[in-house]
């Protein structure tokens, strides 16, 4: 199995599952660092993807609020002359 295949297989797991696998592997093979590094990279990628998705949702919500029309019973809050 090559590292790209391992990376793709790891992506199917949740972050806690990858952490558990990494920790178990590290206990069994304390001198081997490549697979631990690979697990850490996949964890980092998944966390960055979640963070970006969260930011995109927040941005979309902010834009929706900004662009929402005034309610029918609520007057505009702009500079009106009376």
DSSP file (Angstrom, degrees, kcal/mol; ACC not computed):
  #  RESIDUE AA STRUCTURE BP1 BP2  ACC     N-H-->O    O-->H-N    N-H-->O    O-->H-N    TCO  KAPPA ALPHA  PHI   PSI    X-CA   Y-CA   Z-CA
    1    1 A X              0   0    0      0, 0.0     2,-0.1     0, 0.0     0, 0.0   0.000 360.0 360.0 360.0 134.0    0.0    0.0    0.0
    2    2 A X     >  -     0   0    0      1,-0.1     4,-2.1     4,-0.0     5,-0.1  -0.460 360.0-104.3 -93.6 172.4    1.4    3.4   -0.9
    3    3 A X  H  > S+     0   0    0      1,-0.2     4,-2.7     2,-0.2     5,-0.1   0.817 118.0  56.6 -68.6 -31.0    1.0    6.6    1.2
    4    4 A X  H  > S+     0   0    0      2,-0.2     4,-2.4     1,-0.2    -1,-0.2   0.904 108.6  47.5 -66.0 -40.1   -1.7    8.1   -1.1
    5    5 A X  H  > S+     0   0    0      2,-0.2     4,-2.3     1,-0.2    -2,-0.2   0.917 113.0  48.6 -65.3 -43.0   -3.9    5.0   -0.6
    6    6 A X  H  X S+     0   0    0     -4,-2.1     4,-2.5     2,-0.2    -2,-0.2   0.917 110.5  51.6 -61.6 -43.1   -3.3    5.2    3.1
    7    7 A X  H  X S+     0   0    0     -4,-2.7     4,-1.8     1,-0.2    -2,-0.2   0.924 110.5  47.9 -59.4 -46.4   -4.2    8.9    3.1
    8    8 A X  H  X S+     0   0    0     -4,-2.4     4,-0.6     1,-0.2    -1,-0.2   0.895 112.3  49.2 -63.3 -40.2   -7.4    8.3    1.2
    9    9 A X  H >< S+     0   0    0     -4,-2.3     3,-1.0     1,-0.2     4,-0.3   0.896 109.1  52.6 -66.3 -39.4   -8.4    5.5    3.6
   10   10 A X  H >< S+     0   0    0     -4,-2.5     3,-2.0     1,-0.2    -1,-0.2   0.849  98.2  65.5 -63.9 -34.6   -7.6    7.7    6.6
   11   11 A X  H 3< S+     0   0    0     -4,-1.8    -1,-0.2     1,-0.3    -2,-0.2   0.750  91.5  64.5 -60.9 -22.9   -9.9   10.4    5.3
   12   12 A X  T << S+     0   0    0     -3,-1.0    -1,-0.3    -4,-0.6     2,-0.2   0.672  94.0  77.0 -74.2 -16.4  -12.9    8.0    5.7
   13   13 A X  S <  S-     0   0    0     -3,-2.0     2,-0.1    -4,-0.3    -3,-0.0  -0.538  86.3-111.3 -92.3 159.4  -12.3    8.1    9.5
   14   14 A X     >  -     0   0    0     -2,-0.2     4,-2.4     1,-0.1     5,-0.2  -0.396  35.1-103.5 -79.3 166.0  -13.3   10.8   11.9
   15   15 A X  H  > S+     0   0    0      1,-0.2     4,-2.7     2,-0.2     5,-0.2   0.931 122.4  49.7 -58.9 -47.4  -10.6   12.9   13.7
   16   16 A X  H  > S+     0   0    0      1,-0.2     4,-2.2     2,-0.2    -1,-0.2   0.884 110.9  50.8 -60.3 -35.8  -11.0   11.0   17.0
   17   17 A X  H  > S+     0   0    0      2,-0.2     4,-2.4     1,-0.2    -1,-0.2   0.905 111.2  47.4 -67.0 -40.4  -10.8    7.7   15.1
   18   18 A X  H  X S+     0   0    0     -4,-2.4     4,-3.0     2,-0.2    -2,-0.2   0.915 111.2  51.6 -66.2 -41.7   -7.6    8.8   13.4
   19   19 A X  H  X S+     0   0    0     -4,-2.7     4,-2.6     2,-0.2    -2,-0.2   0.910 110.9  48.0 -61.1 -41.9   -6.1   10.1   16.7
   20   20 A X  H  X S+     0   0    0     -4,-2.2     4,-2.6     2,-0.2     5,-0.2   0.924 113.0  47.6 -64.5 -44.8   -6.9    6.7   18.3
   21   21 A X  H  X S+     0   0    0     -4,-2.4     4,-2.6     2,-0.2    -2,-0.2   0.925 113.0  49.2 -60.9 -45.5   -5.3    4.8   15.4
   22   22 A X  H  X S+     0   0    0     -4,-3.0     4,-2.6     2,-0.2    -2,-0.2   0.924 112.7  46.9 -59.6 -46.7   -2.2    7.1   15.5
   23   23 A X  H  X S+     0   0    0     -4,-2.6     4,-2.0     2,-0.2    -2,-0.2   0.902 113.1  48.3 -66.0 -41.2   -1.8    6.7   19.3
   24   24 A X  H  X S+     0   0    0     -4,-2.6     4,-1.9     2,-0.2    -1,-0.2   0.920 113.7  47.6 -62.9 -43.6   -2.2    2.9   19.1
   25   25 A X  H  X S+     0   0    0     -4,-2.6     4,-2.7     1,-0.2    -2,-0.2   0.906 109.8  52.5 -64.2 -41.7    0.3    2.7   16.3
   26   26 A X  H  < S+     0   0    0     -4,-2.6    -1,-0.2     1,-0.2    -2,-0.2   0.870 109.1  49.6 -64.7 -36.3    2.8    5.0   18.1
   27   27 A X  H  < S+     0   0    0     -4,-2.0     3,-0.5     1,-0.2    -1,-0.2   0.897 115.5  43.5 -67.1 -38.7    2.6    2.8   21.2
   28   28 A X  H  < S+     0   0    0     -4,-1.9     2,-0.2     1,-0.3    -2,-0.2   0.829 130.2  24.7 -75.2 -32.6    3.2   -0.4   19.1
   29   29 A X    ><  +     0   0    0     -4,-2.7     3,-1.4    -5,-0.2    -1,-0.3  -0.618  68.4 169.5-133.9  73.1    6.0    1.2   16.9
   30   30 A X  T 3  S+     0   0    0     -3,-0.5    -1,-0.1     1,-0.3    -4,-0.1   0.724  78.2  49.8 -63.4 -22.6    7.5    4.1   18.9
   31   31 A X  T 3  S+     0   0    0      2,-0.0     2,-0.6     0, 0.0    -1,-0.3   0.575  90.5  90.8 -92.1  -9.0   10.4    4.6   16.5
   32   32 A X    <   +     0   0    0     -3,-1.4     4,-0.2    -7,-0.2    -3,-0.1  -0.776  43.0 165.1 -91.4 121.8    8.3    4.7   13.3
   33   33 A X     >  +     0   0    0     -2,-0.6     4,-2.7     2,-0.1     5,-0.2   0.617  54.4  80.3-111.2 -16.5    7.2    8.3   12.5
   34   34 A X  H  > S+     0   0    0      1,-0.2     4,-2.3     2,-0.2     5,-0.1   0.918  97.9  42.3 -63.3 -45.5    6.0    8.2    9.0
   35   35 A X  H  > S+     0   0    0      2,-0.2     4,-2.3     1,-0.2    -1,-0.2   0.850 114.1  52.3 -71.6 -33.5    2.5    6.8    9.7
   36   36 A X  H  > S+     0   0    0      2,-0.2     4,-2.4    -4,-0.2    -2,-0.2   0.927 111.1  47.8 -64.6 -44.8    2.2    9.1   12.7
   37   37 A X  H  X S+     0   0    0     -4,-2.7     4,-2.3     2,-0.2    -2,-0.2   0.912 110.5  52.1 -60.6 -43.9    3.1   12.1   10.5
   38   38 A X  H  X S+     0   0    0     -4,-2.3     4,-2.1     1,-0.2    -2,-0.2   0.916 109.7  48.8 -60.8 -44.5    0.6   10.9    7.9
   39   39 A X  H  X S+     0   0    0     -4,-2.3     4,-2.4     1,-0.2    -1,-0.2   0.919 110.8  50.8 -60.9 -44.2   -2.2   10.7   10.5
   40   40 A X  H  X S+     0   0    0     -4,-2.4     4,-2.4     1,-0.2    -2,-0.2   0.875 109.3  51.0 -62.8 -37.8   -1.3   14.2   11.8
   41   41 A X  H  X S+     0   0    0     -4,-2.3     4,-2.5     2,-0.2    -1,-0.2   0.908 110.7  47.6 -66.9 -42.4   -1.5   15.6    8.2
   42   42 A X  H  X S+     0   0    0     -4,-2.1     4,-2.5     2,-0.2    -2,-0.2   0.907 112.0  50.6 -66.2 -40.7   -4.9   14.0    7.5
   43   43 A X  H  X S+     0   0    0     -4,-2.4     4,-2.4     2,-0.2    -2,-0.2   0.936 111.3  48.4 -59.7 -47.0   -6.2   15.4   10.9
   44   44 A X  H  X S+     0   0    0     -4,-2.4     4,-2.5     1,-0.2    -2,-0.2   0.916 111.6  49.6 -60.4 -45.1   -4.9   18.8   10.0
   45   45 A X  H  X S+     0   0    0     -4,-2.5     4,-2.3     1,-0.2    -1,-0.2   0.914 111.7  48.2 -60.6 -44.3   -6.5   18.7    6.6
   46   46 A X  H  X S+     0   0    0     -4,-2.5     4,-2.2     1,-0.2    -1,-0.2   0.899 112.4  48.7 -65.6 -40.3   -9.8   17.6    8.0
   47   47 A X  H  X S+     0   0    0     -4,-2.4     4,-2.4     2,-0.2    -1,-0.2   0.894 111.6  49.2 -67.4 -39.7   -9.8   20.4   10.6
   48   48 A X  H  X S+     0   0    0     -4,-2.5     4,-2.6     2,-0.2    -2,-0.2   0.899 110.6  50.7 -65.2 -39.8   -8.9   23.0    8.1
   49   49 A X  H  X S+     0   0    0     -4,-2.3     4,-2.3     2,-0.2    -2,-0.2   0.915 111.6  47.6 -63.9 -42.9  -11.7   21.8    5.8
   50   50 A X  H  X S+     0   0    0     -4,-2.2     4,-2.3     2,-0.2    -2,-0.2   0.909 112.4  49.6 -63.2 -42.5  -14.2   22.0    8.7
   51   51 A X  H  X S+     0   0    0     -4,-2.4     4,-2.3     2,-0.2    -2,-0.2   0.909 111.6  47.9 -63.6 -43.2  -12.9   25.5    9.7
   52   52 A X  H  X S+     0   0    0     -4,-2.6     4,-2.5     2,-0.2    -1,-0.2   0.906 111.4  50.3 -64.9 -41.9  -13.3   26.7    6.1
   53   53 A X  H  X S+     0   0    0     -4,-2.3     4,-2.0     2,-0.2    -2,-0.2   0.890 110.2  50.7 -63.6 -39.3  -16.8   25.3    5.8
   54   54 A X  H  X S+     0   0    0     -4,-2.3     4,-2.2     2,-0.2    -2,-0.2   0.920 111.1  48.3 -64.1 -43.9  -17.7   27.0    9.1
   55   55 A X  H  X S+     0   0    0     -4,-2.3     4,-2.7     1,-0.2    -2,-0.2   0.907 109.5  52.7 -62.4 -42.6  -16.4   30.3    7.8
   56   56 A X  H  X S+     0   0    0     -4,-2.5     4,-2.4     1,-0.2    -1,-0.2   0.892 109.6  49.2 -61.2 -40.3  -18.2   29.9    4.5
   57   57 A X  H  X S+     0   0    0     -4,-2.0     4,-2.4     2,-0.2    -1,-0.2   0.918 112.1  48.2 -64.0 -43.7  -21.5   29.3    6.4
   58   58 A X  H  X S+     0   0    0     -4,-2.2     4,-2.4     2,-0.2    -2,-0.2   0.909 112.7  48.3 -64.2 -42.0  -20.9   32.4    8.6
   59   59 A X  H  X S+     0   0    0     -4,-2.7     4,-2.6     2,-0.2     5,-0.2   0.919 111.0  50.2 -64.0 -44.2  -20.1   34.5    5.5
   60   60 A X  H  X S+     0   0    0     -4,-2.4     4,-2.2     1,-0.2    -2,-0.2   0.904 111.7  48.8 -61.6 -41.6  -23.2   33.3    3.7
   61   61 A X  H  X S+     0   0    0     -4,-2.4     4,-2.2     2,-0.2    -2,-0.2   0.912 111.3  49.6 -63.8 -43.0  -25.4   34.1    6.7
   62   62 A X  H  X S+     0   0    0     -4,-2.4     4,-2.1     1,-0.2    -2,-0.2   0.903 112.5  47.3 -63.7 -41.6  -23.9   37.6    7.0
   63   63 A X  H  X S+     0   0    0     -4,-2.6     4,-2.4     2,-0.2    -1,-0.2   0.880 110.1  52.8 -67.5 -37.6  -24.5   38.3    3.3
   64   64 A X  H  X S+     0   0    0     -4,-2.2     4,-0.7    -5,-0.2    -2,-0.2   0.904 110.9  47.0 -64.5 -40.7  -28.0   37.0    3.6
   65   65 A X  H  < S+     0   0    0     -4,-2.2     3,-0.5     1,-0.2    -2,-0.2   0.899 113.2  49.1 -66.2 -40.5  -28.7   39.3    6.5
   66   66 A X  H  < S+     0   0    0     -4,-2.1    -2,-0.2     1,-0.2    -1,-0.2   0.885 117.4  40.1 -66.2 -39.5  -27.1   42.3    4.7
   67   67 A X  H  < S+     0   0    0     -4,-2.4    -1,-0.2    -5,-0.1    -2,-0.2   0.440  87.0 117.8 -92.0  -1.1  -29.1   41.7    1.5
   68   68 A X     <  -     0   0    0     -4,-0.7     3,-0.1    -3,-0.5     2,-0.0  -0.456  67.2-119.6 -69.8 135.9  -32.4   40.8    3.1
   69   69 A X        -     0   0    0     -2,-0.2    -1,-0.1     1,-0.1     3,-0.1  -0.363  36.4 -91.5 -70.7 156.0  -35.2   43.2    2.2
   70   70 A X        -     0   0    0      1,-0.1    -1,-0.1     2,-0.1     6,-0.1  -0.313  48.8-100.4 -62.6 150.3  -36.9   45.1    5.0
   71   71 A X    >   -     0   0    0      4,-0.1     3,-1.0     1,-0.1    -1,-0.1  -0.339  30.6-112.8 -69.1 157.4  -40.0   43.4    6.5
   72   72 A X  T 3  S+     0   0    0      1,-0.3    -1,-0.1    -3,-0.1    -2,-0.1   0.861 116.2  39.4 -62.2 -38.3  -43.4   44.6    5.3
   73   73 A X  T 3  S+     0   0    0      2,-0.1     2,-0.5     1,-0.0    -1,-0.3   0.413 103.3  82.3 -93.6   3.1  -44.3   46.1    8.7
   74   74 A X  S <  S-     0   0    0     -3,-1.0     3,-0.1     0, 0.0     2,-0.0  -0.925  74.4-135.5-113.1 121.9  -40.9   47.5    9.5
   75   75 A X        -     0   0    0     -2,-0.5    -4,-0.1     1,-0.1    -2,-0.1  -0.339  34.4 -92.3 -70.5 156.2  -39.8   50.8    8.0
   76   76 A X        -     0   0    0      1,-0.1    -1,-0.1    -6,-0.1     4,-0.1  -0.258  23.4-140.8 -61.9 154.2  -36.3   51.2    6.6
   77   77 A X        +     0   0    0     -3,-0.1    -1,-0.1     2,-0.1     3,-0.1   0.145  63.8 114.1-103.3  17.6  -33.6   52.4    8.9
   78   78 A X  S    S-     0   0    0      1,-0.1     2,-1.1     0, 0.0    -3,-0.0  -0.052  85.2 -69.9 -78.1-175.8  -31.9   54.6    6.3
   79   79 A X        +     0   0    0      2,-0.0     2,-0.4     0, 0.0    -1,-0.1  -0.677  62.4 179.4 -79.9 101.9  -31.6   58.4    6.3
   80   80 A X        -     0   0    0     -2,-1.1     2,-0.4    -4,-0.1     0, 0.0  -0.827  24.1-135.0-106.0 143.7  -35.1   59.5    5.7
   81   81 A X              0   0    0     -2,-0.4    -2,-0.0     1,-0.1     0, 0.0  -0.810 360.0 360.0 -93.9 138.1  -36.3   63.1    5.4
   82   82 A X              0   0    0     -2,-0.4    -1,-0.1     0, 0.0    -2,-0.0   0.379 360.0 360.0-114.2 360.0  -39.4   63.9    7.3
